[in-house]
Amino acid sequence: MAETIGVGMLGAGFIGMIHSFALRSQELVRTPPSLLPRLISLADLDEPARRRCQERFGWQTAGADWRAPAEDAGTALFINAAPNHLHLEPTLAAARAGKHVVCEKPLAPDADTAFRLWSETARTGVVHQCAFIFRFIPALKLFREIVQSGQIGEVIHFRSSYLMSTALEPGQPMSWRFDRAVAGSGAIGDLGAHHIDQARCLVGEIAEVSALGKTQVPERDGHRVEVDDAFVAIAKFANGAIGTIEGSRIACGYGHTGRIQVDGTKGSIKFDVERLNELEIADGIAAGFRTIQAIRAGHPFADFWFDGGIQGSHPIGWTECFAHQAHHLLTAIAGQGSVAPVAATFEDGYRAAEVCEAMLRSWRSGRRESVTYRGLAG
Ligand SMILES: NC(=O)c1ccc[n+]([C@@H]2O[C@H](COP(=O)([O-])OP(=O)(O)OC[C@H]3O[C@@H](n4cnc5c(N)ncnc54)[C@H](O)[C@@H]3O)[C@@H](O)[C@H]2O)c1
């Protein structure tokens, strides 16, 4: 019998459902982690939402108060899948109660809060993971491995765009995503944070940014909207590479498009989230691009689901990536690995928050802004 770990979770909305799926799938994957999750305690203010999630995924208890999953004696892992302004207090309460913690991205609405969440969690000694899910997409894991192997030479240029149309309808109701006090920013923190984290994985630290934001729908349900519906940014990396990052929730016709490209001195690689299992790679100036699939046996995560051989050559989907992420965390909690560098820690969440905030500063100031990262004392 495998050992188990009690899990508590705050938030039964969109991403809380996916985390629940990821937890439940652990005992079904080809190589289950040595710690199997038990879904003990779920909290969400919205009664129908928490009941739906409880019934579908089998959470033992469900209530409105986040203190139950964060502080309940029966849980040893707390997942924070709530809106951004609720990331700090419940996550810190759980860490102080000795629970390992996962927090959704962006780690916090602003860099100061993200720093506090990282530094105070680190002091407790618990395992912490920030849910930058792109790190668990097979093709992007392969992308990172190819860049790190030196195959495309020195990285000189990063470019990405993350496009959705979720905020284009002016009649769409006000939600926490449009409220600066809750979300911190709009497309910058929601979409940009993912690609900032990928830029850090594929290229290195961002040193300077210049950004513009756009609020297309300035009022929703009589509430003023003060966050960006879309942004464009240019970035200078500490290693001298340059980059562009753009994100939009008002890009008509785009469902969930995330393009990430890196040019090196010996080759270039392209990825698009709409083709989740593929990379396009050029190995030289005259080579042109060829498509490689990140689903062959031996490629990242194929062995996770399939029995190898020809069975190992099947595509993997978005939701399954959350199972990879949960498996990685449970393995680290079991003492058989570490969260970093494959997954993001709260330090990575904090560093992305500094870049988001520098973009917001630049939008306001009209100037290029430096990004300064704080470290932990002692
Ligand atoms: N990793 C990803 O790809 C990804 C994707 C979507 C969302 N997210 C992140 O996940 C978080 C949640 O996003 P979502 O899309 O699930 O939002 P959502 O609005 O669908 O769900 C949030 C849930 O939190 C509940 N809630 C709000 N305040 C509460 C409180 N005080 N106590 C208890 N419950 C409360 C709401 O009732 C709602 O059910 C955000 O930080 C978001 O940025 C990450």
The ligand as an SDF file (V2000), in Angstrom:
LIG
                    3D

 44 48  0  0  0  0  0  0  0  0999 V2000
   -2.1410   27.7840  -14.2980 N   0  0  0  0  0  0  0  0  0  0  0  0
   -3.0870   28.1700  -15.1690 C   0  0  0  0  0  0  0  0  0  0  0  0
   -2.9960   27.8790  -16.3590 O   0  0  0  0  0  0  0  0  0  0  0  0
   -4.2630   28.9470  -14.6860 C   0  0  0  0  0  0  0  0  0  0  0  0
   -5.4380   29.0110  -15.4440 C   0  0  0  0  0  0  0  0  0  0  0  0
   -6.5380   29.7110  -14.9230 C   0  0  0  0  0  0  0  0  0  0  0  0
   -6.4450   30.3550  -13.7170 C   0  0  0  0  0  0  0  0  0  0  0  0
   -5.2670   30.3260  -13.0130 N   0  0  0  0  0  0  0  0  0  0  0  0
   -5.1370   31.0230  -11.7270 C   0  0  0  0  0  0  0  0  0  0  0  0
   -5.9340   30.3160  -10.7650 O   0  0  0  0  0  0  0  0  0  0  0  0
   -6.5290   31.2250   -9.8500 C   0  0  0  0  0  0  0  0  0  0  0  0
   -8.0540   31.0410   -9.8940 C   0  0  0  0  0  0  0  0  0  0  0  0
   -8.5100   31.2520  -11.2090 O   0  0  0  0  0  0  0  0  0  0  0  0
   -9.8610   30.5690  -11.7690 P   0  0  0  0  0  0  0  0  0  0  0  0
   -9.8240   30.7180  -13.2300 O   0  0  0  0  0  0  0  0  0  0  0  0
  -10.0200   29.2010  -11.2080 O   0  0  0  0  0  0  0  0  0  0  0  0
  -10.9480   31.5480  -11.1470 O   0  0  0  0  0  0  0  0  0  0  0  0
  -12.4820   31.2380  -10.9080 P   0  0  0  0  0  0  0  0  0  0  0  0
  -13.1370   32.5510  -10.7500 O   0  0  0  0  0  0  0  0  0  0  0  0
  -13.0000   30.2770  -11.9150 O   0  0  0  0  0  0  0  0  0  0  0  0
  -12.4970   30.4660   -9.4970 O   0  0  0  0  0  0  0  0  0  0  0  0
  -12.1430   31.1000   -8.2920 C   0  0  0  0  0  0  0  0  0  0  0  0
  -12.9760   30.4920   -7.1780 C   0  0  0  0  0  0  0  0  0  0  0  0
  -12.5630   31.0950   -5.9390 O   0  0  0  0  0  0  0  0  0  0  0  0
  -13.7380   31.2520   -5.1360 C   0  0  0  0  0  0  0  0  0  0  0  0
  -13.5040   32.3020   -4.1290 N   0  0  0  0  0  0  0  0  0  0  0  0
  -13.3410   33.6330   -4.3240 C   0  0  0  0  0  0  0  0  0  0  0  0
  -13.1690   34.2340   -3.1340 N   0  0  0  0  0  0  0  0  0  0  0  0
  -13.2090   33.2890   -2.1890 C   0  0  0  0  0  0  0  0  0  0  0  0
  -13.0840   33.3090   -0.7490 C   0  0  0  0  0  0  0  0  0  0  0  0
  -12.8730   34.4480   -0.0710 N   0  0  0  0  0  0  0  0  0  0  0  0
  -13.1830   32.1360   -0.0880 N   0  0  0  0  0  0  0  0  0  0  0  0
  -13.4220   30.9800   -0.7540 C   0  0  0  0  0  0  0  0  0  0  0  0
  -13.5420   30.9040   -2.0970 N   0  0  0  0  0  0  0  0  0  0  0  0
  -13.4340   32.0390   -2.8030 C   0  0  0  0  0  0  0  0  0  0  0  0
  -14.8280   31.6370   -6.1240 C   0  0  0  0  0  0  0  0  0  0  0  0
  -16.1190   31.3750   -5.5920 O   0  0  0  0  0  0  0  0  0  0  0  0
  -14.4900   30.7840   -7.3420 C   0  0  0  0  0  0  0  0  0  0  0  0
  -15.2070   29.5560   -7.3590 O   0  0  0  0  0  0  0  0  0  0  0  0
   -6.0530   32.6180  -10.2910 C   0  0  0  0  0  0  0  0  0  0  0  0
   -4.9300   32.9820   -9.5380 O   0  0  0  0  0  0  0  0  0  0  0  0
   -5.6930   32.4340  -11.7470 C   0  0  0  0  0  0  0  0  0  0  0  0
   -4.7150   33.3470  -12.2060 O   0  0  0  0  0  0  0  0  0  0  0  0
   -4.2040   29.6260  -13.4680 C   0  0  0  0  0  0  0  0  0  0  0  0
  1  2  1  0
  2  3  2  0
  2  4  1  0
  4  5  1  0
  4 44  2  0
  5  6  2  0
  6  7  1  0
  7  8  2  0
  8  9  1  0
  8 44  1  0
  9 10  1  0
  9 42  1  0
 10 11  1  0
 11 12  1  0
 11 40  1  0
 12 13  1  0
 13 14  1  0
 14 15  2  0
 14 16  1  0
 14 17  1  0
 17 18  1  0
 18 19  2  0
 18 20  1  0
 18 21  1  0
 21 22  1  0
 22 23  1  0
 23 24  1  0
 23 38  1  0
 24 25  1  0
 25 26  1  0
 25 36  1  0
 26 27  1  0
 26 35  1  0
 27 28  2  0
 28 29  1  0
 29 30  1  0
 29 35  2  0
 30 31  1  0
 30 32  2  0
 32 33  1  0
 33 34  2  0
 34 35  1  0
 36 37  1  0
 36 38  1  0
 38 39  1  0
 40 41  1  0
 40 42  1  0
 42 43  1  0
M  CHG  2   8   1  16  -1
M  END
$$$$
